[in-house]
Amino acid sequence: MEDISNMRSVYHPRMPEDSPLWRLLDNHYENFECCYEDRFEQKYGFFRPIIGEVVRNYLTCGDLKNGFARVRCGNCSAEYLLTFSCKGRWFCPSCHAKKVVQFGELIKETLLYPVPHRQYVFSIPIMLRIYFKHDRALLTKLCQCAYHSLLIFLQNVIGFQDGAPGVVLTIHTFGDYPEKFHPHIHAISDGLFRKTGAFYVMPDVDLKPLEEIFRAKVFGMLKEEGKIDDDIIRKLMKWRHSGFSVHNKARVAKDDEKGRVALAQYIIRNTFSLEKLAYNRETGTVIYRSKI
C-alpha cells in the first residue's frame, strides 16, 4: 500500500468566475447601474457610489491578473500563488467568510464572558422602515434605541439601577428575502454587571414591556429627527399589533464556547447565501431560494 503520509497537499486555487454571483454581476451590473435612476431609485432609494466600488472590486477578487503573492514553505520548499482579495466584507462571500471566523473568535476571546447569553432581535413595523432606507444615519440611532431599551428593561427586571449590561449589537437591513429592506437589530446580552464584578442573569419573563420601551424610544427618536409627528404616533399606537417585536429565544449556556462563537458569527452573517442563488445566463434568470 502506498505511503501517503509525506505527500504534499495540492493547492486548489479559488475560481471566482465559477460563482453564479460573479457571472450575474459580470453580465448585468453595468447595465443595472446605468438604468438605476430611472427604474429603481423611487422604490429602493438613491444609488450609493460605494455599491459600484464594492461590486467592481469583487469582480477582480481572486484574479491572478490583478496581483498575487508567492507563498513558499521554508521546510519543504512547496510554493503556490496567493491571489489578492477585494476585502469586500458583507458582500464578497469569500472575504466575508474570513471576517465571520475572525469576528467569532474575537468576540469569544475579548468580549463574551463565560456567563449565559441570549440573542435579542429588535424589529420595527413596515410603515417606519422607509425612513431608514432613505436616511441610513438613522440606523445607528435605531441601534442606540435598542441598547437603551434593553438597559432600562434589565435594570427594572433584575432590580439594580446601578447595573449595566455587556451588549454586542449589529445592524441588519435584510431578512429571509435579501431584496426586501428590513432594518432590525441583533444583540447579544443576558444580564447585568455591577461594579463589584458580580453578574446577575436575566430570568425568563414576558418581553412585552421591553417591546413597549423600544417602541417609545423609536417613536421619540424619529419625532426628534423630524420624520414623524404626534398624529402618526397616535395612529400607530392604536394598532392592535404594533409591528414592533423583540425576541430572545436563542440561548447559550455559560460554559458553551462553541455556542458563543456560533452566535457571534450568526449576527454578522452575509446578506445572502450562494447556496440559495442560481443564475441562468442564457435566459438572464435569477432564482433565489429562501424560506417560504
Secondary structure, DSSP 8 states (H G I E B T S, - for coil): ----TT---------GGGSHHHHHHHHHHHHHHHHHHHHTHHHH----HHHHHHHHHHHHTT-GGG-EEEEE-TTT--EEEEE-----TTT-HHHHHHHHHHHHHHHHHHT--SS-EEEEEEE--HHHHHHHHH-THHHHHHHHHHHHHHHHHHHHHHT-TT-B---EEEEE---SSTTS---EEEEE--EEE-TTS-EEE-----SHHHHHHHHHHHHHHHHHTTS--HHHHHHHHT-SS-S-EEEEEEEE-TT-HHHHHHHHHHTT--SS-GGGEEEETTTTEEEE----
